[in-house]
Amino acid sequence: MSLRDDGHYHCDKCGLDLGNGRAQIATKVAGRHPDEPLRQRQLDFCVEERPGAPFGCTGLIIGPAAVADLTTYQETRNIA
């Protein structure tokens, strides 16, 4: 979430106003800044359920296939 001039946190994808203090309820994604590859940037995506997005913007960005692949990897890695 980005803290905006109005004092509220907004989702970095859809701009949903999440009020003040709910920034902890988000999915944080870190990566390289597109304009400055040596600098890192963090984006925060909402998890607010709504029609067409049952897991908010998080579900639109990190889909079921990615979650399934990661879960399978973690399960096979933890067997040993």
Rosetta blueprint (number, residue, H / E / L):
1 M L
2 S E
3 L E
4 R L
5 D L
6 D L
7 G L
8 H L
9 Y E
10 H E
11 C L
12 D L
13 K L
14 C L
15 G L
16 L L
17 D E
18 L L
19 G L
20 N L
21 G L
22 R L
23 A L
24 Q L
25 I L
26 A E
27 T E
28 K E
29 V E
30 A E
31 G E
32 R E
33 H L
34 P L
35 D L
36 E L
37 P L
38 L L
39 R L
40 Q E
41 R E
42 Q E
43 L E
44 D E
45 F E
46 C E
47 V L
48 E L
49 E L
50 R E
51 P L
52 G L
53 A E
54 P L
55 F L
56 G H
57 C H
58 T H
59 G H
60 L H
61 I H
62 I L
63 G L
64 P H
65 A H
66 A H
67 V H
68 A H
69 D H
70 L H
71 T H
72 T H
73 Y H
74 Q H
75 E H
76 T H
77 R H
78 N L
79 I L
80 A L
